[in-house]
Amino acid sequence: MLQALKVSLHGSNIWRIAFVKELEGRDRDTDRAVVKWTRPSEFTPGWTGSVAVLVSPIEPLRPFRTATVADPRIQWFSPAAKGQKLLFKVIFGEAGHTDISRVILPADRTLGPLRKKNGESVWLVLREDNLTLIELSKISDVIDNLKIHLRAGSSVDSVTDSRSLLVVAPDAPGMKDQPTVFDIALGKENIHIDVA
């Protein structure tokens, strides 16, 4: 299994999401892109959406052991209120456009901005919201149908914190429908131990 999902929002305006073995990207011979798209038009003057990450609020029936991750580069966020999704959105503000409150909801939280050399700012926006019926259907499909196959004689307790990353994107992402990565927690119910 590949270890990471890498989102690349290149200055060339060719954007991509790809599964990679490592984030440093040393394996340049294989194109594991899940989706590629051209930077969309602004959704309102000065502001461009890019990609979102939806953290599912649905907990596994039989959770795995939690693995401890101690990496100072990672900032952890509290889970959403019960039954609510966390939705992280990356939004670009053209140079001179710094009042992000004009393009987000009042309850949204902002993290950022990061300033680019060209004067553009990049914002991470966090929203708590209800799942839509389509989102619920996609998450339920993964939880109900995805199986982690283990060799005969293995134990379900040998697995820690497994998640599924599902990339949902239209055929041609545009200004109003960017790709979304669904982060879905799996549990022991997703294990299938092969017969010897």
N, C-alpha and C positions, 0 to 999 in steps of 0.2 A: 504494500500500500504506500502511496506517496504521502509525504509527511506534512506538506503545507499547501495552502492555496495562496497564490501571490497575485495581487492586483497591481497592475502597472499602468499608470496614467501618464504616459510619455509626452514630452514637449512636442513631439512630432504630430500630436493629436490622434495617433493610433493607440487606442486603449485596449487592454486585454486582461482577462482573468485566466490563470493557468494553474494546474496542479504541478508542484515541483518537489524534488527530493530534499532540497535545501534552499533557503531564501537567498543565498549568495548567487545562485544561478550559474553554477559552473557547467552544468549540462546544457550546452547550447545546441547540441545536435538533434535533440528531440523537441518537437513542438507539442506541448501538452495543453495548449490553449483550449479552454472550454467555450469561451466567447471572445470575439474581437469586435470592436466597433470604433467608429470615428467620433471624436469629441463632438457632442451634440451642440445645437444652437442654445443660446441663453433662454431660460424659461421666463425670465423677466429681464429688462435691461440691466446689464452688469453682472448677472448671476447665472451660473451654470451648474447643473447637477451632474453627478458622475456615477456613483455606486452606493449601494446600501448593504448593511448587514443586519439581518433580522435574527434575534436570539429568541428561540422558541420558549414559551412559558410552560410547555407540557413536560412534566417530569416523568421519568421512566417508572414503571410499576415496581421494578426490582433494580435499584441503582447499583452501579459498580462501585468499588472502592475508589475513593478520591485520591488522585495522584497529587503530590505536593510540587508546586512550581514556584521556584524562587529565582526570578529573573528581574533585575532592577529596571529593565527596559519596558516591562509590562505594567500597565496601570489597570487595576481591577475595578469593576463597577458593581455596585449592589444589584441584586436581581430586581426586576420590576415587581410592582404590586401583584398579588396573586391573580393569575389569569391574564395578566397584561404582557405583551411582547415588549422587548427592548428593540428599538430601531435606530441604528447608527447610520447617518447619512453624511457623505462627503460633498461639500458644496464649495465651488470656486467663486471668489469675488474678484471682478476685474479691478485693476489699479484704480484707486479713488473710491471704490465701493466698499465701505467698512461697516456700515450699519446693517448687520445681518438681521436685526430684529424686524426689518421691513419684509423679510421673505420667509420667516419661520413663525410657528405658533407661539403664543405667550408662554405656554407651559414647557416648551422645548428648552433643553439645556445646551449651551454651546461650550465647546472645548477648542481652544485655538485663539486666534488664527496662527498659522505658520505663514510667514511671508516668503514669497519666491523672489528670485533675483529680478524678474520682470515686473515686480510691483504687485502682482496678483496675490491674493490671500486664499488660503485653504482652511476651511472650517470643518470641524467634526461636530455634528448636531445629534443630540440624543433625545429621542422621543419615546415615551411610554404610551401604549395605545392598545386597543382591543385587536385581536386577530380578525382578519376578514374571513369570510367563508372559503374563499379560494386558498388563502394561506393555511387555514385549518385543514383543508383537504390535502394539500401538498405535504404538510407535516405528518398527518395521519397516515398517508400512503407510505412514507418512509418508515415510520415507526412500525406499521403493520407488516411491511413486506421486506425490509432490509434484514439480512442475516449475516452474522459474523461466523464464518466457518472455522472450527477448531479441529485439530486432529483427534482421532479416537484416543481416549484415555486422558484427554485434557480436562481441566477444571474450569468452570465459569469464573472461579475466584482468581484465575491467573490474569484476567483482563481488568485494567483500570481505566476509568474515565474515557469511554469511547463516544465519539460524536460523529454525526454525518454532516457534511457540508454539501448542500444542494444549491447549485447556481440556477437561478430562474431569470431568464432574459428573453425579450422578444427577438424575433429574427433580425430586426434592424432597430436596435435601441435608438431612441430619440430624446428630445428635450423633456418629454413628460413620462417616459417609461424606461428608466435606466435599469441595468442588471441588479439583482438582489441576491445576496448569499444568505441562505437559510442555515443557521447553526442549530442542529437538532441533537439533543441528548439521547443516547441509546442506553439500554439496560440489559440485564441478564436475559430478559425475554427475547432479545435479539440474537442470542447465541444459538448456534446449531453445532452440536458435536457429531462429527462424522462417525459412522459405524466402521469398526475395524475390518 
